[in-house]
Amino acid sequence: MKTENIINVRVRLVIIHNRKVLVQYREKGDFYHYIGGHLEYGETVEDACAREVREECGDKVKFDFQKMLYIRDFIRPDENEHSVELFILGSINKTDKLDGLKDPEHPDGSVWLTWLDIDNLSDNLLPKTLSPKLLVDFNNGFPKEGEYIKEIE
């Protein structure tokens, strides 16, 4: 039986408030990642961002799309994974009570939201090599848009 090769498109949200970045922590694997997920068929990138924020932060949290920062390849042939990730800069209307909020898609409570200090991002924030670039770009007001950053760790 032949398996289909599918390329996924994912949105990854870069939400920064008071020099802190909103991320999810995954207990299994012990790592952080930017919130977001798969683009669904028929959905715009902007709509996907809004949906992911509602799913991960709650129905009352609204996402304000600012601009696309980075485009990244994510290819893991041994896991039959090929994704293109779009890192989107935006803001949300509610920032309180998010720290420690469990992801409802993981009923075992193993995934939750947290804020990381942008000046001291964790070594296990994925993708790892994006952190120094993010800090420099943040301090420079994110001068570029839609920058292709290829495949990074």
Secondary structure as GFF3:
##gff-version 3
##sequence-region A 1 153
A	DSSP	beta_strand	8	17	.	.	.	ID=ss1
A	DSSP	beta_strand	20	26	.	.	.	ID=ss2
A	DSSP	beta_strand	31	38	.	.	.	ID=ss3
A	DSSP	alpha_helix	45	57	.	.	.	ID=ss4
A	DSSP	beta_strand	63	76	.	.	.	ID=ss5
A	DSSP	three_ten_helix	77	79	.	.	.	ID=ss6
A	DSSP	beta_strand	81	92	.	.	.	ID=ss7
A	DSSP	beta_strand	111	117	.	.	.	ID=ss8
A	DSSP	three_ten_helix	118	120	.	.	.	ID=ss9
A	DSSP	beta_strand	125	126	.	.	.	ID=ss10
A	DSSP	alpha_helix	130	139	.	.	.	ID=ss11
A	DSSP	beta_strand	147	151	.	.	.	ID=ss12
###
